[in-house]
Amino acid sequence: MRRTITRLGPWQPHDEGLNQIILLLLLDNLPFSTVIRVQIRMQLLHFSLFDDFNNYLAFILSRAKDVPVEIRKVAGLLLKNGLMDVYNLIEPEHQQYIKLQLLYGLGEADQHIRSTCGTTISNVVQQGGISGWPELFHTLLHFLNSGDPNRNGGAMDALSKISENTPELLDSDDAWSGQRPINIFLLELFEFFHSPHANLRKLSLRFVNKYIISMPSGLYTSKNKYLDGLFLLANEPDAAVRKLVCTALLQLVEFHPSVLEPRLKDVIECMLQLNKDNNDVLALEACGFWSKYWDAQIPPENLREYLPHLTLILLSNMAYPNDDDLLADAEVIDAKEDESIPDRYQDLKPQLPCSDEDDDTCTICNLRKCSASALDVLSNVFGAKILLTFMPIIEANLSATGDEAWRDKEAAVLALGVIARGCINGLYPRLSEIVASLIPLLDHKFTLIRSTSCWTLSQFSKYIVQDSGNKKGYEQFDMVLTAFLQRISDTNKLVQGAACSALAILEEEAAEKLAPRLKEILQHLMHPLGEYQKRNLRIICDAIGTLVDAVGEELDQAHPFSDKDFITCSLDFLSGLTGCFHNGIESLVLQSNLRDMLLKCCRDGAPDVRQSAFGLLGDLARVCPIHLHPRVPEFLYLVVKQLKIPKFEKTISVANNACWAIGELAVQVPQEISPFVATVISCLIPILHQSEGVVKSMVENSAITLGRLAFVCPDLVSPHMEKCMQSWCISLSTTRDGIEKEDAFKGLCAMVKANPSVAQSSLVYVCKAIASWTKIWSTELNTEVCKVMHDYQQMLTNEAWDKFMSDLDPLVKANIAKYLV
């Protein structure tokens, strides 16, 4: 290559320069060291300074058939980037050469080469405009008419990319001798809907779909030809093509419904077919057609004859697939919300597990909700008219027996709830029959049937309450209320949440009619507060708040609990809130006299009250210890009182919570704990010594609390180690792995450092405690344990250490080996 070129004929590459560039591209694609790759890039940069470098890249991309495709693609990428923003500065001769090579490359057999050429052509047009390349559209039209599938595909690819980068260009009167290019190209592309080549059918449809919203005149005047093509391609084996058909019809009904109205029969039949497609992603997209249909205000009568078929498809889509046996009785969590689905169905239960890595599961979940939403719309538009053919299917599914029928049964239950509002005129005369069929399902063996039955029954709450004025109606209301209350304590968290939500809806409708059952309702709502996890705790709080709003002054007038029961439930409720909302509880502590009331409960309460009070004290110590001041010493005095044997044996649960609270306070307010350390240890040592006669959780809490005290107050705890080191280690060796055990071992390591002689006499027990770990996750603690073992090893002579290790239990020896490396 030369920097300045003087030629009589058209430009042609020199073999030497061509081979040098190809070699560099080949070398750049090999796994050389960074230094060598930098050298290769510097040589390519040197060549790029020559004014015909881009010509060589264009030749390699389009004509160098003996060069590997990957290398030709790299040349094309360099060409595209090299032309960026500087195309208009290139000599006209070189511009023309590059354009010719790019057009030639559109006909290459390799799809990647065609795509790279199409991208580069689009960039050239974006910079130079069509006026600088007047032959482009003629050539692309010629390629479309060539009968060569490669040229056909290359031309479509280039047109598609031009439409993305410069969409106005194809729909401009000035672009092609006073004609709009898009109108000419559309007529040609419609023909490819019938092509024997699947890829060309897909490319042509994808391109035409880009112009649905703008609806150029060429598309509008050929709308019937376009629709015929869509209906034909709806039967395409390739799901990607069928999805393009679905997308087209969705956009048409949303933006140009008048285009569809003369062909509604064909459109509806096509969408019914797509709505039951085996591809769940496609079926989900198709399901969105019906809501857009109503939004377009197309007369509903056009759909009436298809109602039986449509409702059956929607019902089928609301059932879980047969390969999801895992869902039958699994713990299920919420799927992500979909803003396109009405709020009523965002809380629709059950929902499927869903994560970013599980797109298929999300699709199934949203297909279910979207189908429910479409059925809801149908029921509101057509009312009881859909029941004539729909209810026999529902009844058949509800009466089906056998485990294999659970999916259809659950979908039928869900469908009843979905149509409850829109079809109530037809369903209301059968309300007692419907309720009677749903109540037993609340005890069904399958989790999803129980949870969905809760939701569906709640959708009839208004009418159940409305009928409760007579004896039979009240018995029905009472039966539903009782069933919801029982399911609040279900063993499955999904059912728990569904029952709480259903109860809140019923409470809102029933209002003062709940007064006779107020005590029972409160008992059921308070009972699970200490067991529910974060999400369900929020739901049950909503149910409690709804109850308060519903019964109003009745709650003040009634005395449903004894003082002890009410206080205990309230303390458990606050513990639950503290566990879920963490720092959010601070405002409650600050804005109320909770601290002083808690102190009173710890001091004067009955055993059940004190048990809950010390549990709440530990929670508050972990979350907002600063707000317990200045009453911490008083709390400590009271908790220590609970630990003295034999007194605590009669109130073991109280002592257990008190012991745990001491450990939490030790970690959070160590300066306050110091005066009580000796007294606490004097209580803990007897518990550890008598571990065989004490509840295991009490022994664990004592061992953990001692460890926490040892970590924060090592100097105060160390003098007591001679009395309890062995029993402490024995208790730690049976304690479950976790953060609390880590806290205890931090204290153990501190004691070994502070009192090495006592530690040496208890070496066997320390080793057994360390060997009890499956894995220490804390890097810091793992390092400390390794240091302890190495310190022990250095305390003994080699002979003494070897003998000690040989006498150890083989399993213990194997488990501590990793700490001696």
N, C-alpha and C positions, 0 to 999 in steps of 0.2 A: 504494500500500500504506500502511496505518496501523499503528502499533505496537500500539494497542488496538482490538479489533474488537467491535462489537456488531451481531449479525445476528438476524433472525427466522427465516430459512430456512437451508438448507445453504450451506456456503462455496463461493464462486465467485471466480475470478480477475478483477481489474480490468484492463481493456485497457491502461491507461497503464503500470501496474506490470509487466504481462506483457511488453509491448513493450520496456520499458527493460531488463529482464533478458535477453531474447532478443538485443537489440542488443549488450549487454556480452559475452555468450557468443560472438556472431559476431566481435566485435572482438578478443576474447582468442584467437581461433583464427587471427588474421592475423599476418604477420611484421613486427610493429611493433618499434621500438627498445625497449630495456630500460626506459627511463624511461616511455614510454607504456604498456607492459604493466604496470608497477607501478601506474600511475594506474588502469588498468582493474581490476586486482585489488583496489585499495583501494575502488573503488566497489562491487564485488561483496561485499566484506567488510562494507561499510556496509549493503547490503540484507540480508545474512545475520543482522543484528541484529533484524530484524522476525520476530515469532513465526510468521508464515505463509509465510516464505521457502521452506521445504521443500515447502509445498503447490504453489507456483509451479513448482518444479523437477519435482515429480511430474507436474504437468499437462503441462509441456513434453516430458518423457520419453514419456508415454503417449498424449497427445492432440494435440500440435501437429504434425499431419501435413504442414503446409506449411513446416515448418522442416527444414533439412537433417539427415539422420540423424546426421552427425558431431556436430552441435551438440546434438541430443537425447541422444546418448550422453554428452557432457560434462555435461549437466544431470543425467543419471542417476548419473555418477560423483560429482558434487558432492552429490547427495542421499544416496548411500550413505555418503559420508564425513561428511556433516552429521548423519546419524542415529546414527553410531557412538558408543556409550557414553552418549548423551543421549536415546535414544528414549523412555525411560520418563518423562522430564521434560516431554515435549511434551503439550500439551492434548489430551484424548481426542478432541475434535472433529477436530483436525488429524490425529491418528493414524488415525482412521477414513477420512478423506479420502485420505490417502496410501496406505493399504492398498487401497482401492477402485481407485485409479489404477494401482497396481502389478498388480493382478489383471487389469485391463483391458489393460494393456500386454503381458501374457502371450500375448494373441491377435493381436498385431501381425504384419503380414506380414514385416517385417524381422527376420531372425534375431538381429541384434546388439541390437535393442531388447528382444526377448524375453529374451535372455541377461542383459542389464543388470537387467531387472525381476526375473528369477529370483534373481540374486545379492543384490539388495536385499531381496527377500522372505526369503531365508535369514538375512540379518543381523537383520531385524526379529524373526523367530522365535527366533533365538539370544538376543536381548535380552529380549523380552517373553514368550517361551514360547507354547505352543499354546493355553493357557487364555485368553490375551489376544486370540486370533484364532480362535475356535471354528469359524467358517465356512470357514476356509482349506481344510481337507481335503475338505469337501463340495464346495467350488468346484473344486478340482483334480480330484476324481473326475468331476464334471460335465464339465469340460473334456476329460478322457480319453474320455468317452462322447459327445462333441459331434459327432464326424464331421468337425470342422474341423481340417485338418492343422496350422494355425498354433497353435491352442489345444492340440492334442495335444502338439506339440513344446514349447510353453511350459510346460505342466504337467510334462512329463518333466524339463525343464531345472530347474525349481524344486525338484521332488522330489529330483533328483540332488544339488543343492547343499545342500538341507536334510540329506540323508543324510551329506554330507561334514562339515558343521559340527556337527550334532547327531545322530549316528547312532543314539543310544539312543532318540530321540524316536519314530521310526517303528516301533520294535520294543517299544513300551511298552503295557501294558494300560490305563494311565490316559490315554492320549493322545487317544482318540476313543470316547467313550461305552462304555468297558470293552472295546473291541476293539483288537487290534494293527493299526495302519494298514497296516503292510507286507504283511500277509496279504491285505488287500482290494486294495491297489494291484498286488500281484504277479499276481493273477488277471486284472486288466485289462491289464497290460503283456504277458502271454503272448500276447494276441490280436494285438499289434502285430508279432509275429514274422512274421505273414502280411500285413502292410500293403503296399500297392502303392508306398508312399513309402520309398525307401532310407534317408533320414535317420531316419525313425521306427523302422525296423527296427534301426538302429544304436543309437539312443538308448535304446530299450527293453531291448536286450540288455546294453548297458553298465550300465544301472541294476540289472538283475537280478543281474548278475555280482558286484556289490558285496556281495551277501548270501550268497555261496556258503559262505564260511568259517563265518559265524554260523549258517547253515542254519535260518532261521525255519520254523515249522511249515507255513506256507503254501507255502513252496518245497519242503519235504520231501514233503508229501502230493501235490504236483503234479509230482513229479520226472519222471514219464514224459512229461508234457506239455512240460516244460522240455527234456528230452532230445530229444524229437521236433522241437522248435523249433531246437535246436542242429544236428541233422543236416540239417534243411532249410536253415538259414543257412550251412552249410559250403559250399554251392554258390553263395553270393552273389557277384556280379561284383566288388563292392567288397572289396579286400583287407583294409581296416580291419575290416569285419564278420567276415570269415573269421578274422582274428587274434583277435577277441573270442571266437569259437567255440573256437579253440585254447586260449586262456587259461582259458576256463571248464572245459574237459575236463582241463587240467593241474591246476587247483585241485581239481577233484572227485576225481581219482585220488590226489592227495596228502592231502587232508583228509577225504574221504568216499568211499573206494573202494567201500564197500558199496552206494552209490547206483548205481554203474556196473555192478556184477557181473551183475545180471539182463540187462543190455543190452550185454555185452562185445563181442559180434560186431559190432553196429552201431558201437560206440565204436572198435574196432580198425580197421574199414574206413574210418571217418571220419578217423582219425589217419593212416592210410596215404595217404589222399588229400591231406591237409594237408602231410604230410612231403615230398611231391614237388611242392609248390606252386611256381609260377613266381616267386613273391615270395620272395627268399632270406631275408629277415628272418622271415617266417612259417614257412618250411621249417625254419629254425634253431630256432625256438621249439617247433615240433611235434616235432622230433627229441629234445627233452628229455623227451618223454612216456615213452619206453621205460625210462629209468632210474628214473623215478618209479613206473612199473608194477612193477618188481622190488622197489623199496623198500616198496611197499604190500602186498607178499607175496600178490599175487593168483596163483593156481595157474598155472604156466607152460604147462600143457597147453592152456589156452585159446588160446594163440598159435601152437601147433604148425602148424596148417594154413596159417598166413599166412607162415611162415618164407621160402619161396621169393620171395614178393613183397616182403617187408620187406628181406631181404638185398640184393635187386636195387636197391631204392630207396636204401639206405644206400651201396651201392657207387657208384651214380650221383652221390650227393651228395659223395662223396669225390674226384670228378674235378673238375679246374679247368674253369671255363666256357670255351666256344669263343671268346669274344671277348677272352680273356686271352693272345693270342699273345705279348705282351711277356714273359710268364713263361717262355717256352720255353727261353731261354738267358740270362736276365737275372741281374744281381747281386741277390740277395734278402736281406732282413733280417728279423729276428724280428718277429712280431706281439705285441701285448700279451697278457699271460697272462689267462686266464679262470678264476676260482676255482671255477666250477661244473664244470670239466672235470678228470678225474683227472690226477694228476701225470705218469703215463706218457705222456699225450698233450700235456702242456705242452712237452715236448722233441721232439715229433713233427716230423720233417723230411720234406719241406720245409714252410716256413711262408711266408705272404704278407707283402709289405710292408704296414705298417699305421700309421696316424697318426690323430690326433684329427679331422683334416679328411677322412679317407677311410673313412667308416663302412661304405660298401658293401664295400670290400675286407676290412675287419675281419669283416664278417658272413660273407663267403665262407670266410674262414680258419676262423672258429669253427664254421661248418656242417660243414666238412671234419673238424675235430677232434671235434665232438660226434657226428657220424655214425660216426667210428672208435670212439669210446667206446661207442656203442650196439652196434656190431657186436662189440666185445670182450665186452660183457655177454652178448649172444646166444651167443657161442662158449663162454663159461664155463657158461651155463645148459644149453644143449643139446648142447655138445660136438660130436663128429664127425657128429651127425645133420644138421647144416646143410650138410655137405660134398656130399651127394648131388646137390643141385641147384646149389650154389654153385661148386664146383670146375670144372665144365665152362665156366662163364662166365669164371672167372679164367684158365683155360688158353687159352681163345679170345682173350682180351684180351692175354695175354702173347705169344702167337704172332702177333699182328697185325703187319703190316708197313706201312711208309709213314709219313711225318712226320705226317700228319693223325691218326694213331691214337695219338700219344704220350700224350694225356691218359688215355685208357682203359687204356693199358699201365701208366702210372704209378699209377693208382688200383688196378689189380689187384696191383701189387707192394706197395703200401701195405696192401691188405686181407690179403695173405698174412702180413705181419708182425703185423697186428692180431689175427688168429685163431691165431697160432702157439702161444700158451699153452693157450687153451681147447680147441682142436681137435687137440692134439698126438698123441693116440692114433690119430687118423685120418691125420695128416700124417706121422708118424714113419716108417712103411713107405716113404714116398715122398721121404724127406729128400734122398737123393743126387740124385734127379731135380729137386727144388726148387732145391737149391744150384747144380746145373749150369745151370739156367735163369736164375738170378739173377747169377751171376758175370759173364757177358758184358755184362750191363746196367750194370756198374760202369764200363764204357768207352763207354757210350752217348753220342751226340752231345748229347742234351738234359740240361742241368744237373740238373733236378728228378728225372729218372729215376735218374741216378747217385747223388744224395744219398739218395733214398728207398730205393734198393737197399741202400745201406750200413745204413740203419736196420733194414730187414726182415731182412737176413742176421744182424744182431746179435741179433735176437729168437730165432734158432735156435741161438745160441752154445752153450747148455748141452748140446744134443743133438749138435752138431757135435763138441764136445770129448769127449762121452761115447762117441762112435763111433771116436775116434782111437786106440784101443788096437790095432786091426788095421791092416794095411798100407794097404788101400783107404781106411779111415776117416782114417788119418793124412794120406794124400795130399789128401783132401778138406779136412781142417783146415789143412794147409799152404797149399793153394790159397786158402782164405778169408783167412788171415792175410796172405799175400802181396798179395792184392787190396786189403785195407784199407791196408797200408803204402804201396802205390802211390798210392792216392787221397789220402793225407795231403798229397801234393805236387801235388794237382789245381790247375788254374789258377783255379778258382772257389772263393771263400771259403765258400760254403754247403756245398759238397762236402767241403772240408777239415774243417770242423767236424763234419759227419756222420761222416766217416771216423774222426776222433779219438774221437768218442763211441762208435762201433761197436767200435773197437779196445779201448777201456777195458772194455767189457762182455765182450769175448772174453778179455782178459787176466784178468779176475776169475774167469772159469770155468776157464781153462786152467792158471793158477798155474804150478807147476814145469815143466809141459810146454813152457813157453816157453824154457827154459834153452838148448836147442841153437840157438835163433834169436836169442839175446839181443843179440849184437853187431849184427845186421842191424836189429833193432827199434830199438835205441838210435840207430843212425845215421839211420834214417828220422825218429825223433822229434826229434833234435837239428837236423837239416838246416833245417827251416822256421822255427826259433825267431826268426831275425832278420827274417823276412818276414811272419809272422802279425800281424794286428791284434789289438786288445784282447780281443774276445770269444773268438776262436779260440785266442789265447794261453792263456786260462784253461782252455779245454777240453783243449788239449794238455798243460798242466801237470797236469790231472787224470789224463790217460792215463799220464803219467810217474809220478805218485804211485801209481796203481793197479798199474803194472808193478813198482814197488819193493815194494809190499805182496805182490804175487803171487809174485815169485821169491825173496823173502827173502834168505837167505844166499848164494844163487847169484850175486847181484850183487856180493857181496864176494869170492867165490871166483874169479869170472871176470875176465879182462882183455880185454874186447872191443875197446878202443881202444888205440892207442899213446898215450903221455902227451900228445903234441902235439895229436892229434885231440880227446882228451877235454877238455883245457884250453880249446882253441879253442871247442868246442861249449858248454862251461860259461860262458865269457865272453859268448858270443852270447846264451845263455839269460838271463844276468843283465842284459844290455843290453835284451833284450825286456821283462823284468820292470820295469826302470827306466822304459822308455818308456810302459808301461801303467799302472803303479801309483804312479808319481811318489813322493810323500812316504812311501808305504808301504815303500819300499826302505831308508829311514833306519834302521829297527830292525835290518835285516840287516847294514848297515854297522857299526852300533854294537855288535851282539852277536857279531860275528865279526872275524877279522883280515883282512877282505877288502881293506882299504886297503893293508896291507903285502904281501899276496899279489899285488895288482894291480901294485904297484910292482916286485915281482920279475919279473912277466911282462913289464912294459914294458922292463925292463933286460936280462933274460937270455933271454927267449923267442925261439923261432924266428920268422921273418917272419910266418907265419900267426897265431901267438900274439900277437905285438906289434900286428898290425893289429886284432885283436879287443880287445886290452887298451886301446889308445888310443881305440877307439870307446866302450868302457865308461867310460873316464876322462872323455870329453866328456859322456856321459849323466849321470854322477855330478856333474860340475861344474855342470850345469844344474839338477839336482834338489836335491842336498844338498852344496853346496861346503864348508860349514863342517866337515864330517866328513872332508875330505881333509887338514886341518891335522893335524900340523905338517909334512907331507911334500910340500906343494905345490912348494917350490923344487926338490926332487929330481925330481918329475914334470916340471916345466918344463925342467930340464936335459936330461932324456931325450927329451922331445918335440922340442926344438930340434935335437938331434943327428940327427933323422930328416930334416931339411929341406935338408941341404947337398947341392948338386949337385956332382959327378954321382952321389954315393953313392945318393941316393934313387931314381934312375932304375931301379934293379934291384928296388926294393921300393916302387913307386909307391903301392900301396894302403896300406902302412904310413904313408908320408909324408902321404898324403891325410887319414887319420884323425888323425894327429898335428897337422896344421895346423888341422883343425876343432876339436880339443881345446884348442889354444892360444886360439882365438877365444872358446870357451865360458868358459875360465878367465879371460880378459881381462875379460869382462862381469861375472863373478861375484866374482872376487877381484882387483880392479885393483891394490890395494896390493902384492900379491905379485908381480905381473907386471912392475913397473917395472924391476927390475935386468936383465931379460932383453929389454927392448924393442929395444935397439940390435942385439943379436945376432939376434933374430927377423927384424927388418926387413932385415938384411944377407942373410938367407936368402930372404926373400920377393921382394925386388927382382929377383934373377936369374930367378926363376920367372916373374915378370910380363914381363920383357924377352924371355924365350925362350918365350913362350906358344904360338907355333905348333908347337913341338916337344914340348909337354907335354900330358898328358891334360886335357880341358876341365874336368872336375870339380876337378882340382888347381888350375887357374888360378882358378876361381870361389872355391874355399875360401881361396886366398891373398889374393884381392882382398877378400873378406869379413873375413878375419882382420885384414888391414891396416886396414880401416875401423873395426873394433872397437877395435883398439889406438889409432887416431887419436882416437876418441871418448873413451876413458877416460884416455889419456895424451897429450893434444894437444901439450904443450910438448916432450915427448921425441920425438915422431914428426915434428913440423914441420921440423926441420933436414934431414930426409932427403927432403922432398917434391920438391926440385929434380931428384932422380935418378929419381923414379918416378911423378910426377903424371900424365904422359901415358899411360904404359903401364897405370897403375892405372885411369884413366878408360876406356881401351879395354876392359880386362877387365870393368869394371862394366857397360859398355854391352851386353855379351853375357850378363850374368848374369840368371837368371830372377827375375821379381818374387816377392817374399815377405818374411817378417819378417827373414830374414838379410840380404837386400839393403837393407832399411830400416836395419838396424844399420850397414851399410857406408856408406850415404849420410849418416847422422848424423856419421860420422867425416869424410867428404868435406866436409860443410858446416863442420865445425870447422876443417879445414885451410885452407879458403878464408879464413876469418876470421883465422886465426893467421898466414898467409903470403900476403897479397894479391898481392904482386909475382909470385910463382911461379904463383899461380892465374891471373893475367892473361895470362901467357905461354902458358898451357894452356887458354885460354878455349874454343877450338873443341872440345877433347876433353871438357871439363866439360859443354858444351852437348849433345854427342852422348850422354854418359852419362845426363844428365837426360832427354833425349828418348827414351831406351830404355824408360822407364816406360809401361806401359799406363794405370795409375792408381796414385797414391800414396794408400793407404787411411789412413795415419796423418795426422791433422790437424796434429799437431805438426811432423812432418817436412815436410809440404806447405808449411807456413808458413815453415820454415827454407829450403827450396829457393827459394820466391818471394823471400825476403830476399836470398839469394845472387845471384839474377838481377838484382834491383834494384840491389844493390851494384855488380855488374859494370857495369850501365848508367851508374851515377854516376861510375865510375872514368874513363870515356871521354867525350870531347866528343861532342856530338850528331852531328857529321859523322862521327867515327870509329865511333860506334855504328851509325849508319845503314849505313856501308860494311861493317862486320862482319856485320850482319844480311843485307845483300844478297848477301854471298859465301857464306853458309851454305847447306848442302844444303836444298832446299825442304821435304823431309819433316821434317828436324830443326827447321827454322824453324817449321813448323806445329805441331810437338809441344811446343815450349817456349813458344809464344805464351800458353798458359793460365797460365804462371808469371810473366808480365810484366804481367798485368792490374792 
